[in-house]
Amino acid sequence: MRSLSAREAKYGFGRLIDLARAAPGAVAKHGRPVVVVVAVEEFERLKALDRPALGPASATAAKA
């Protein structure tokens, strides 16, 4: 994963966007990664993985 300093991300925001569209990128502050920037498509894919599958077991649990 590519990493940029917060200063590089601030002054090169367009570049950060381009990099994030290709692959997730970390932004570091004081030499420590603090956030990850991802493309919208990747974010949506990850959100879909986090949703519980709806089925009989989850429907029963929702009623309890």
BELZI-V494188 format. One record per residue. RES is the residue in three letters. PHI is phi as a letter, one per 30 degrees, with the letter a starting at -180 (none if undefined). PSI is psi in radians with two decimals (* if undefined). Layout:
res: (RES | RES)
phi: (PHI | PHI)
psi: (PSI | PSI)
//
This chain:
res: (MET | ARG | SER | LEU | SER | ALA | ARG | GLU | ALA | LYS | TYR | GLY | PHE | GLY | ARG | LEU | ILE | ASP | LEU | ALA | ARG | ALA | ALA | PRO | GLY | ALA | VAL | ALA | LYS | HIS | GLY | ARG | PRO | VAL | VAL | VAL | VAL | VAL | ALA | VAL | GLU | GLU | PHE | GLU | ARG | LEU | LYS | ALA | LEU | ASP | ARG | PRO | ALA | LEU | GLY | PRO | ALA | SER | ALA | THR | ALA | ALA | LYS | ALA)
phi: (none | d | b | b | d | e | d | d | d | d | d | b | e | d | d | e | d | d | d | d | d | d | a | e | b | c | c | c | b | h | i | b | d | b | b | b | c | b | d | e | d | d | d | d | d | d | d | d | d | d | d | d | d | d | a | e | d | d | d | d | d | d | d | d)
psi: (2.30 | 2.49 | 2.40 | 2.62 | 2.82 | -0.64 | -0.78 | -0.70 | -0.70 | -0.86 | -0.22 | 0.84 | -0.68 | -0.71 | -0.71 | -0.76 | -0.81 | -0.76 | -0.74 | -0.52 | -0.50 | -0.69 | 2.66 | 2.55 | 2.50 | 2.58 | 2.20 | 2.50 | 2.21 | 0.64 | 0.08 | 2.22 | 2.29 | -0.47 | 2.79 | 2.34 | 2.23 | 2.75 | 2.68 | -0.73 | -0.72 | -0.70 | -0.80 | -0.69 | -0.76 | -0.68 | -0.70 | -0.61 | -0.49 | -0.35 | 2.33 | 2.51 | 2.31 | 2.19 | -3.07 | -0.72 | -0.75 | -0.55 | -0.70 | -0.72 | -0.58 | -0.53 | -0.44 | *)
//
